[in-house]
Amino acid sequence: MARTQTDTKKRATAIRENKKKPATAGDKTTNGTRSTKAAMLARNGPSKSALVDEEMWALVYDSKKDKWDKSTGLRKDRVRVPAINEDKEPIDAAMVIVKILYTGVCGSDAGIWFRTSFRDMIHNSLAAEGGTTRIVGHELLGQVVEAGSVSEARYGFKEGDIVSSESHIVCGLCHQCLIGQTHVCVDEQILGISTDGCFAEYIKLPARVLWRTDTRKIRKEIGAIQEPFGNAVHACTAVDLRGKNVAVFGTGAIGQFVILIARALGAARIIGVEPDPRNADLALKLGADDVIQFEPKENGWRANPEVVEALKDLVHKDGVDVGMEMAGFNSSVNNTLQSVRRGGEVVLFGIRGGDFRIENFSRMIVKGLTIRNVIGRRIFETWEITRNLLEAKENKIQKLIWEVMLRKGRGTILNINRFDPAMFEKKITTHPKILIKW
């Protein structure tokens, strides 16, 4: 962002004066505490001069220090603050620096924490970059503190704008991008996995992936989880739910969002299918008409006949109209396929690695099922629907997310200054959704 010589002199004077001040209890050193210079950065926001060689806190996976198969967790480390330098990197003209306010913790972040997901994507991208440290995280709400010249002139971003971000940074050049299927870009980067993410005090992003958020209408904590909410929006808008009996297989965070959205989009009856009693209880509180709770059986990949029959009994026909598979287990996929009526529709969203087996494959064909696979969000169509749903008061979606899912912040919002690995691990295995306040 352009600055006058007077502005630059004032900034330099502020830095010199700040260096003269004695350290206070809130100032910390670089061995695990914040430097005086970093404290000034947090108060005033960065400038081109202040960002150079500055450090910040971040939650990272370090491939050199933490071998994937012999470790769990993330490190809270000092890393360099990202900077915009159009002279050195012309592409920076279209970039912005965002100061993070809140970040959401996703199931994929838990997968990285426990080393069950994204090993190859992380390691291959780090090798391509010549680095060893990946900043994790992809759900965010933040404030623009610096914008490149193109970001300002073309996209209109300026200091102070409150934004969220699309987590899939698409290339814009592949066949899919050129025909409008940007959500399945073949050369995308994913925040926190194949490029540095948002579990940090600042992040550098292309202006084209930012999404303005009106915090007068959407509270900041919920603004930080528009990205995962958008996953559920994409799943629910892949089919017409109006007047339909809908079964949601897996009522974790995304499944809970699906219950809220399906109701707002006109579903006649919503039935959750969930083995975890905590998630089953939340599903009812969020508006599910019924929840089928079951004990997982040692039947491997096969469907659970009791679940299938219970669903058919509830809707008094040969199955539900729409099955939404949100869990990603092989048995859950088969539960979904067998519980949907002839001519019904299946939406597959849950993801697990490896090969799956389809039980009684021929019946899936004979039943004439329509199967849709959903990934990410349609950019930015899904974001527009997300905003409309969250800003509308009559559907009570925002109220229910805040009061039921996030429990008004009680035990679900963690302050990065008090980050403790053991506590963090307990939270991500106890609550369907938690936030980090930066």
C-alpha positions as CSV (number, residue, x, y, z in Angstrom):
1,M,0.0,0.0,0.0
2,A,1.4,3.4,-0.9
3,R,2.5,5.6,2.0
4,T,3.8,9.2,2.1
5,Q,7.3,10.1,3.3
6,T,5.7,11.6,6.4
7,D,3.9,8.3,7.1
8,T,7.2,6.5,6.8
9,K,9.0,8.9,9.1
10,K,6.2,8.6,11.7
11,R,6.5,4.7,11.5
12,A,10.3,4.8,11.9
13,T,10.0,7.2,14.8
14,A,7.4,4.9,16.5
15,I,9.8,1.9,16.1
16,R,12.7,3.9,17.6
17,E,10.6,5.2,20.5
18,N,9.2,1.7,21.1
19,K,12.8,0.3,21.4
20,K,13.5,2.8,24.1
21,K,10.6,1.7,26.3
22,P,11.3,-0.9,29.0
23,A,9.8,-4.3,28.6
24,T,6.4,-4.8,30.2
25,A,4.7,-8.0,31.5
26,G,2.9,-8.3,28.1
27,D,6.1,-8.1,26.1
28,K,7.9,-11.3,25.3
29,T,11.2,-12.4,23.9
30,T,11.9,-14.6,20.9
31,N,12.5,-17.8,23.0
32,G,8.8,-18.4,23.5
33,T,7.6,-14.8,24.2
34,R,6.7,-11.8,22.1
35,S,9.4,-9.2,21.3
36,T,8.9,-5.5,21.9
37,K,8.8,-5.0,18.2
38,A,6.2,-7.7,17.8
39,A,4.1,-6.1,20.5
40,M,4.2,-2.9,18.5
41,L,3.1,-4.9,15.4
42,A,0.2,-6.4,17.2
43,R,-1.0,-2.9,18.4
44,N,-0.5,-0.9,15.2
45,G,-0.7,-3.6,12.5
46,P,2.2,-4.2,10.1
47,S,3.7,-1.9,7.5
48,K,6.2,-2.8,4.8
49,S,9.0,-1.8,7.0
50,A,7.7,-3.4,10.2
51,L,7.1,-6.8,8.5
52,V,10.7,-7.3,7.3
53,D,12.4,-10.0,9.3
54,E,9.7,-9.9,12.0
55,E,8.5,-13.1,13.7
56,M,5.1,-14.3,14.8
57,W,3.5,-17.3,16.6
58,A,2.1,-20.2,14.6
59,L,1.0,-23.8,15.0
60,V,3.1,-25.9,12.7
61,Y,4.0,-29.4,11.6
62,D,7.8,-29.6,11.4
63,S,8.8,-32.6,9.2
64,K,12.5,-32.4,10.3
65,K,11.8,-32.4,14.1
66,D,8.6,-34.5,14.1
67,K,8.8,-37.7,12.0
68,W,5.3,-38.4,10.7
69,D,5.0,-42.0,11.9
70,K,6.5,-41.3,15.3
71,S,4.8,-38.2,16.5
72,T,1.5,-36.4,17.0
73,G,0.4,-32.8,17.6
74,L,1.6,-29.4,16.4
75,R,4.3,-27.2,17.6
76,K,3.7,-23.6,18.7
77,D,6.8,-22.0,17.1
78,R,8.1,-18.6,16.0
79,V,8.1,-18.2,12.2
80,R,8.7,-15.2,9.9
81,V,5.7,-12.8,9.4
82,P,4.7,-12.8,5.7
83,A,5.4,-9.6,3.8
84,I,4.4,-7.9,0.6
85,N,7.3,-6.8,-1.6
86,E,6.1,-5.9,-5.1
87,D,9.7,-4.9,-6.2
88,K,11.0,-8.3,-5.5
89,E,7.8,-10.3,-6.2
90,P,5.6,-8.6,-8.8
91,I,2.8,-11.2,-8.0
92,D,2.6,-9.6,-4.5
93,A,0.6,-6.7,-6.1
94,A,-2.4,-9.0,-6.0
95,M,-1.8,-10.3,-2.4
96,V,-2.9,-9.1,1.0
97,I,-1.7,-9.5,4.5
98,V,-4.5,-10.6,7.0
99,K,-4.2,-10.3,10.7
100,I,-6.0,-13.4,12.1
101,L,-8.7,-12.9,14.6
102,Y,-10.2,-16.4,14.9
103,T,-9.5,-19.8,13.3
104,G,-11.7,-22.8,13.2
105,V,-10.3,-26.3,13.8
106,C,-11.4,-28.8,11.2
107,G,-11.5,-32.6,11.1
108,S,-8.6,-32.4,8.6
109,D,-6.6,-30.5,11.2
110,A,-7.2,-33.3,13.6
111,G,-6.1,-35.7,10.9
112,I,-2.8,-33.9,10.7
113,W,-2.6,-33.7,14.5
114,F,-3.0,-37.5,14.8
115,R,-1.0,-38.2,11.6
116,T,-3.9,-40.0,9.9
117,S,-4.4,-37.7,6.9
118,F,-2.5,-35.6,4.3
119,R,1.0,-37.0,4.8
120,D,1.9,-37.1,1.1
121,M,0.4,-33.7,0.3
122,I,2.2,-32.0,3.1
123,H,5.6,-33.7,2.5
124,N,5.5,-33.4,-1.3
125,S,4.6,-29.7,-1.1
126,L,7.3,-29.0,1.5
127,A,9.9,-30.8,-0.7
128,A,8.8,-28.6,-3.7
129,E,9.2,-25.5,-1.6
130,G,12.5,-26.6,-0.1
131,G,11.1,-26.2,3.4
132,T,10.4,-28.4,6.4
133,T,7.7,-26.5,8.3
134,R,4.0,-26.2,7.4
135,I,1.7,-23.8,9.1
136,V,-1.6,-25.7,9.5
137,G,-5.2,-24.4,9.4
138,H,-7.6,-23.2,6.8
139,E,-10.7,-21.8,8.5
140,L,-10.3,-18.1,9.4
141,L,-11.7,-14.7,10.0
142,G,-9.2,-11.8,10.0
143,Q,-8.6,-8.1,9.2
144,V,-6.7,-6.8,6.2
145,V,-3.6,-4.9,7.4
146,E,-1.9,-4.5,4.0
147,A,-2.9,-4.8,0.4
148,G,-0.9,-4.9,-2.7
149,S,-1.5,-2.3,-5.4
150,V,-3.7,-4.6,-7.6
151,S,-5.5,-6.0,-4.5
152,E,-6.6,-2.4,-3.7
153,A,-7.2,-1.2,-7.3
154,R,-9.0,-4.2,-8.7
155,Y,-10.5,-6.0,-5.7
156,G,-11.1,-2.9,-3.5
157,F,-9.5,-4.4,-0.4
158,K,-8.1,-1.9,2.1
159,E,-6.8,-1.9,5.7
160,G,-9.5,-2.7,8.2
161,D,-11.7,-4.9,5.9
162,I,-12.9,-8.0,7.8
163,V,-12.6,-11.1,5.6
164,S,-12.8,-14.9,5.5
165,S,-11.1,-16.9,2.8
166,E,-11.7,-19.8,0.4
167,S,-9.3,-22.5,1.4
168,H,-8.8,-23.9,-2.1
169,I,-6.4,-21.6,-4.0
170,V,-7.3,-22.5,-7.6
171,C,-5.1,-22.0,-10.6
172,G,-7.6,-20.4,-12.9
173,L,-6.0,-21.9,-16.0
174,C,-6.9,-25.6,-16.0
175,H,-9.8,-27.0,-18.0
176,Q,-12.0,-27.2,-15.0
177,C,-11.3,-23.6,-13.9
178,L,-12.0,-22.3,-17.4
179,I,-15.4,-24.0,-17.6
180,G,-16.5,-22.8,-14.2
181,Q,-15.7,-25.9,-12.1
182,T,-13.1,-24.2,-9.9
183,H,-14.0,-26.4,-6.9
184,V,-12.4,-29.3,-8.7
185,C,-9.3,-27.5,-10.0
186,V,-6.5,-29.9,-11.0
187,D,-3.7,-27.6,-9.8
188,E,-5.1,-26.2,-6.6
189,Q,-3.3,-25.5,-3.4
190,I,-5.0,-26.1,-0.1
191,L,-4.4,-23.8,2.9
192,G,-2.7,-25.5,5.8
193,I,-1.9,-28.6,3.7
194,S,-0.1,-27.8,0.4
195,T,0.6,-24.2,1.3
196,D,0.9,-22.3,4.6
197,G,-2.3,-21.9,6.5
198,C,-4.0,-19.7,9.0
199,F,-2.9,-21.0,12.4
200,A,-0.7,-18.0,12.8
201,E,-0.9,-14.3,13.7
202,Y,-0.8,-13.3,10.1
203,I,-1.3,-14.9,6.7
204,K,-0.5,-13.8,3.1
205,L,-3.3,-14.6,0.6
206,P,-4.3,-13.8,-2.9
207,A,-7.0,-11.1,-2.9
208,R,-9.1,-13.2,-5.2
209,V,-9.8,-15.9,-2.5
210,L,-11.0,-13.4,0.2
211,W,-14.6,-13.1,1.2
212,R,-15.8,-9.9,2.9
213,T,-17.8,-10.6,6.1
214,D,-20.1,-8.1,7.7
215,T,-19.6,-8.6,11.5
216,R,-22.6,-6.5,12.2
217,K,-24.7,-9.4,10.8
218,I,-22.4,-12.4,11.4
219,R,-20.6,-12.6,14.7
220,K,-16.9,-13.0,14.4
221,E,-16.7,-16.5,15.9
222,I,-19.2,-17.8,13.3
223,G,-17.5,-15.8,10.5
224,A,-14.4,-17.9,11.1
225,I,-16.3,-21.1,10.2
226,Q,-18.0,-20.0,7.0
227,E,-15.7,-22.3,5.1
228,P,-16.8,-25.6,6.7
229,F,-20.4,-24.4,6.8
230,G,-20.0,-23.9,3.1
231,N,-19.1,-27.5,2.7
232,A,-22.5,-28.4,4.1
233,V,-24.2,-25.8,2.0
234,H,-22.6,-27.3,-1.1
235,A,-23.8,-30.8,-0.1
236,C,-27.4,-29.6,0.6
237,T,-27.7,-27.7,-2.6
238,A,-26.5,-30.6,-4.7
239,V,-30.0,-31.9,-4.6
240,D,-33.5,-30.5,-4.1
241,L,-34.4,-31.1,-0.4
242,R,-37.8,-29.4,-0.5
243,G,-40.5,-31.7,1.0
244,K,-38.1,-34.6,1.2
245,N,-37.3,-37.1,4.0
246,V,-33.5,-36.7,4.5
247,A,-31.2,-39.0,6.5
248,V,-27.9,-37.5,7.7
249,F,-25.3,-40.3,8.2
250,G,-22.8,-38.9,10.7
251,T,-23.8,-35.9,12.8
252,G,-20.4,-34.5,13.6
253,A,-19.7,-30.8,12.8
254,I,-20.5,-31.0,9.1
255,G,-23.5,-33.3,9.7
256,Q,-24.8,-30.8,12.3
257,F,-24.5,-28.0,9.8
258,V,-26.4,-30.1,7.3
259,I,-29.3,-30.5,9.7
260,L,-29.6,-26.8,10.1
261,I,-29.3,-26.1,6.4
262,A,-31.7,-28.9,5.3
263,R,-34.3,-27.5,7.6
264,A,-33.8,-24.0,6.2
265,L,-34.0,-25.3,2.6
266,G,-37.4,-27.0,3.2
267,A,-36.7,-30.6,4.1
268,A,-39.9,-32.2,5.5
269,R,-38.2,-34.6,7.9
270,I,-34.6,-34.9,9.0
271,I,-33.2,-38.1,10.6
272,G,-29.7,-38.3,12.0
273,V,-27.8,-41.6,12.1
274,E,-25.0,-41.4,14.7
275,P,-23.2,-43.8,17.1
276,D,-21.8,-41.1,19.4
277,P,-24.3,-40.1,22.1
278,R,-22.9,-36.6,22.3
279,N,-23.3,-35.9,18.6
280,A,-26.7,-37.6,18.6
281,D,-27.9,-35.3,21.4
282,L,-26.6,-32.2,19.6
283,A,-28.4,-33.3,16.4
284,L,-31.7,-33.3,18.2
285,K,-31.1,-29.9,19.8
286,L,-30.2,-28.5,16.4
287,G,-33.5,-29.6,14.9
288,A,-33.3,-33.3,13.7
289,D,-36.8,-34.9,14.0
290,D,-35.3,-38.3,14.9
291,V,-31.8,-39.7,15.6
292,I,-31.1,-43.4,15.1
293,Q,-28.3,-44.2,17.6
294,F,-26.5,-47.5,17.2
295,E,-23.6,-49.4,18.6
296,P,-20.9,-49.9,15.9
297,K,-20.6,-53.6,15.1
298,E,-17.6,-55.6,14.1
299,N,-19.0,-56.0,10.6
300,G,-16.2,-54.1,8.8
301,W,-17.4,-52.5,5.6
302,R,-21.0,-53.9,5.6
303,A,-24.2,-52.0,6.3
304,N,-25.9,-52.3,9.6
305,P,-29.3,-54.0,8.9
306,E,-30.8,-52.6,12.1
307,V,-30.1,-49.0,11.0
308,V,-31.5,-49.6,7.5
309,E,-34.7,-51.1,8.8
310,A,-35.1,-48.4,11.4
311,L,-35.0,-45.7,8.7
312,K,-37.5,-47.5,6.6
313,D,-39.9,-47.9,9.5
314,L,-39.6,-44.1,10.3
315,V,-40.6,-43.0,6.8
316,H,-43.1,-45.8,6.1
317,K,-41.7,-46.7,2.7
318,D,-38.8,-48.4,1.1
319,G,-36.3,-45.8,2.2
320,V,-35.6,-42.1,2.6
321,D,-35.7,-39.7,-0.3
322,V,-32.2,-38.4,0.2
323,G,-29.2,-39.9,2.0
324,M,-26.4,-37.5,3.1
325,E,-23.2,-39.4,3.9
326,M,-21.0,-37.2,6.1
327,A,-18.9,-39.7,8.1
328,G,-16.7,-41.3,5.4
329,F,-16.6,-44.8,6.8
330,N,-17.1,-47.7,4.4
331,S,-20.0,-49.1,6.5
332,S,-21.6,-45.7,6.6
333,V,-21.5,-45.5,2.8
334,N,-23.2,-48.9,2.6
335,N,-25.8,-47.8,5.2
336,T,-26.6,-44.8,3.0
337,L,-26.9,-46.7,-0.2
338,Q,-29.2,-49.3,1.3
339,S,-31.4,-46.8,3.2
340,V,-32.4,-44.7,0.2
341,R,-35.6,-45.5,-1.6
342,R,-35.7,-46.6,-5.3
343,G,-35.2,-43.6,-7.4
344,G,-33.7,-41.6,-4.5
345,E,-30.6,-39.5,-4.2
346,V,-27.3,-40.0,-2.4
347,V,-24.8,-37.3,-1.5
348,L,-21.3,-38.5,-0.6
349,F,-19.2,-36.0,1.3
350,G,-17.3,-37.9,4.0
351,I,-13.7,-38.9,3.1
352,R,-11.4,-41.7,4.2
353,G,-8.3,-43.0,2.4
354,G,-8.1,-46.4,0.9
355,D,-10.4,-48.7,-1.1
356,F,-14.1,-49.2,-0.3
357,R,-16.4,-52.1,-1.0
358,I,-20.0,-51.7,-2.1
359,E,-22.4,-54.2,-0.6
360,N,-24.8,-55.8,-3.1
361,F,-23.6,-53.6,-5.9
362,S,-26.2,-54.7,-8.4
363,R,-29.1,-53.4,-6.2
364,M,-27.6,-49.9,-6.3
365,I,-28.0,-50.0,-10.1
366,V,-31.4,-51.6,-10.0
367,K,-32.7,-49.1,-7.5
368,G,-31.9,-46.3,-9.9
369,L,-30.1,-44.2,-7.4
370,T,-28.6,-40.8,-8.3
371,I,-25.2,-40.5,-6.6
372,R,-23.5,-37.1,-6.2
373,N,-20.0,-36.6,-4.8
374,V,-19.3,-33.2,-3.2
375,I,-16.0,-31.6,-2.5
376,G,-15.3,-28.1,-1.1
377,R,-17.5,-25.2,-2.2
378,R,-18.6,-23.9,-5.5
379,I,-16.5,-20.6,-5.7
380,F,-18.2,-18.2,-4.9
381,E,-21.7,-19.4,-5.5
382,T,-21.7,-21.5,-2.3
383,W,-20.3,-18.5,-0.3
384,E,-23.1,-16.3,-1.4
385,I,-25.7,-18.9,-0.2
386,T,-23.7,-19.3,3.0
387,R,-23.8,-15.6,3.7
388,N,-27.6,-15.4,3.1
389,L,-28.3,-18.3,5.4
390,L,-26.1,-17.0,8.2
391,E,-27.4,-13.4,8.0
392,A,-31.1,-14.5,8.0
393,K,-32.4,-14.3,11.5
394,E,-35.7,-16.2,10.9
395,N,-33.9,-19.6,10.4
396,K,-32.0,-19.3,13.7
397,I,-29.0,-21.0,12.2
398,Q,-26.5,-18.5,13.6
399,K,-28.1,-18.6,17.0
400,L,-28.1,-22.4,17.1
401,I,-24.5,-22.7,16.0
402,W,-23.4,-20.2,18.7
403,E,-25.6,-21.5,21.5
404,V,-25.6,-25.3,20.9
405,M,-22.6,-26.2,18.8
406,L,-20.2,-23.6,20.3
407,R,-21.9,-23.4,23.7
408,K,-21.4,-19.6,23.7
409,G,-17.7,-20.1,23.7
410,R,-17.6,-22.2,27.0
411,G,-14.9,-24.7,26.5
412,T,-14.9,-24.3,22.7
413,I,-12.8,-21.2,22.2
414,L,-9.1,-21.5,23.0
415,N,-6.7,-18.5,23.4
416,I,-3.5,-19.1,21.5
417,N,-1.5,-17.4,24.3
418,R,-2.6,-20.3,26.6
419,F,-2.0,-23.1,24.0
420,D,-1.4,-26.4,25.7
421,P,-1.0,-29.5,23.5
422,A,-2.7,-31.9,26.0
423,M,-5.7,-29.6,26.5
424,F,-6.0,-28.9,22.7
425,E,-6.0,-32.7,22.0
426,K,-8.7,-33.2,24.6
427,K,-10.8,-30.4,23.1
428,I,-10.6,-31.7,19.5
429,T,-11.7,-35.1,20.6
430,T,-14.5,-33.8,22.8
431,H,-16.3,-31.0,20.9
432,P,-17.5,-31.2,17.3
433,K,-16.2,-27.7,16.7
434,I,-13.6,-25.5,18.4
435,L,-12.1,-22.1,17.6
436,I,-8.7,-20.5,18.4
437,K,-8.6,-16.9,19.3
438,W,-5.5,-15.0,18.1
